[in-house]
Amino acid sequence: MGKQRKVGMKVLVTGGAGYIGCRLVPALLDAGHEVRVIDKLLFGDEGLSEVIDRIEMIPMDVREVEVEHLRGVDGIVHLAGLSNDPTAEYNPEANKSMNLDATVRLGRLAKEAGVGRFVFASSCSIYYSMTPGDELLDEEHEVHPEAPYSWSKRQAEIGLMEMADESFAVTALRKGTIYGQSPRMRYDLVINTFVRDAFAKRRLTLHAGGRMWRPMLGINQAVKAYIGVLNAPVEQVAGQIFNALSGNYQVIKLAHEVRRALEHQKGIRLDLDVQQVGTSRTYRVDGNKFHKVVDINGDDEIVSSAAEMWDELEQGVDVDRPIYYNIRWLELLSEMELRLKAMGGGPF
């Protein structure tokens, strides 16, 4: 067993005010690390309000980072960028510039600045194929993603790994679909959507019969994964790509899990609306390699996450606000940008 990374690192989290970042940043602080956040703040910084006075916040587009912003940093968790297929397809050029070009550039600057560890937020969507098979896909499986989002993630992996060496440890985490409560909440993720619909409609709607498989990862487990990689012996994670997931689930199974959890814990009755039409994008991946290095296991996170999200909704959350849906928010901001330009720069 190699020597673990010292505690008390200075960690830069790009996109630290986002969905995962708002849970990761406080956890890093609780673990004894200093934290610097670089975030364009498209969704604001309210999700970090409870720790904002304990971190160094740099409001900045990741594409504008320079080497001086990285000096003194021991490790980087790179979360910034467009985060799903709809946002990537909405603006493929922006997707490439943020998810690929800015990521590789950030890696190059980090290496120049003497940063020792670079953990990249990749995605299991890299495995998605138009002709899926039934096999369990591991990190050695050949991938040729074509969709803008998954393509950009794969190309960024390649670019980062090419610059890795003994002094610059690069790790890519191909995460499953995340779920769970966050101060910067998203309701456009499958389990989060189920809980929202359960609360608002007392009904869960499934498309394509719910037959598609998805690798899943609770947000608490995602936080453990990032911190675990930062703290792991460098020889175990350097130059490695890991599938990070808690398990593979058919979507109809996820619906039943959420339904059972909420009916048992909240005493409600939920209907299932299973529609046979819809696109079936399906893939299953193998997470054994990562689980041998970092322990992200815990209690049944689907059950606890569903209950936590329900409790938050009971506080009066307006789930129709575009800010909870990445593509709707970007579309709204883009429209407002055009209107403000037409008005001469602003409403006042």
Protein Blocks (a to p, Z undefined) as FASTA:
>chain_A
ZZdddehiacddehklmmklmmmmmmmmmnopacddddehlnojklmmmmmmmcccdddd
fklpcfklmgoiabdcdfbdcfbfklmmmmmmlmmmmmmmmmmmmmmmmmmnopabdcdd
ddfklmpcfbdcfbdcdfklccddfbfklmmmmmmmmmmmmmgcfklccddddddddedd
dfbdcfkbfklmmmmmmmmnopacdeehlmaccddddfklmmmmmmmmmmpcfklmgopa
cdddfbdcdfklmmmmmmmmmmmmnopacdddddfbdcdddddddfklmmmmpccbdcdf
klmmmmmmmmmmmnopafkbmklpmklmmmmmmmmmmmmmmnoopaZZ
